[in-house]
Amino acid sequence: MQKTEKFKSKDDVQYIVGANVRKVCKEKKINMMEFAEEIDISYEYLRHIVSLGGKKSLSFYSMYKIAKILGVSMDELCEGIFEEN
């Protein structure tokens, strides 16, 4: 297998996903406290996910629940990860 591209850092991926979640929530005027309850994570943890620093990562299952509740695809939450720098 030939390595053809450099991977983004974990921090970059967390930032991109968090920013995409934040953007969709803002567009849909979603209350973050209620949203955290719906996806069964603490409000503090959600704040860290969507913060500008992207300080927390998401499990695949949490990402799935977020996408399902927001009514978007997981691809939309990952938009920008696979673009070249």
N, C-alpha and C positions, 0 to 999 in steps of 0.2 A: 504494500500500500504506500503510495507516494504522498508525502505531505505537500499540499499545494497552497495552503493558506494558513495564516496565523490565526489562532483563536483569540477572541476577545477575553479579557480578564473576567474573573467571577464578579468583581466589583462593577465592571462595565455592564455586564448582563443584568445584575441586580438593579442597577440604576435605570436601565432601559425598560425593564418590566415594570418597575415601580412607577416610572414616569408615565407609562402607557395606562396603568391602572388608575393613576391619579387623573389623567386626562379624560378617560371614559367616565369616571365618577363625577368629575366636574361638568362634563357635557350633559350627563343624565341627572344632574342635581341630586346626587345620592348623599344621604346623611351618613357620614362615616361611622358613627357609633352604631347605628342600626345595621349598617353593612357588615361591620366586624362581628356583630352577634349572629347575623345570618350565615356567615362563613365559618363561624365557630372559632374565632381567634380573638384575642384581647384587642381592645381599641389601641392600646399602646403599641402592640406588635404591628398592627395595621399602619399606624402612624410611621413606624420605622421602615416599613416596606415602601410606602409612597413618599417618604421624605426625599428631599433633593439629593441627599447623600446615599440613598438606597442602602441603609445600614443592615437590613435583614433580608435573608433570602426566603424563597417560598419552596415548599415541597411541590412535587408534580401534582399531587392530589389537591392541595390548596389552590394551585393555579387553575386546575380544572373547575373547582367550585366557584372561584372568582369569575372565570369566563362564563360559566353557566348562569350564574346569578346576574351578571352584567349583560347577558345576551350577546356576547361577542365570541369569536373563535379564539382559541389559544394562539393561533397565528397572529391575530391582532394584538394580543398582549406581548408577543415577541417581535413585533414590527420594529425593525431597525437593528436587530441583533446580527442579522446575516449580511447587512450592507457593509461594503468596504469602508475602511477609515478614510 
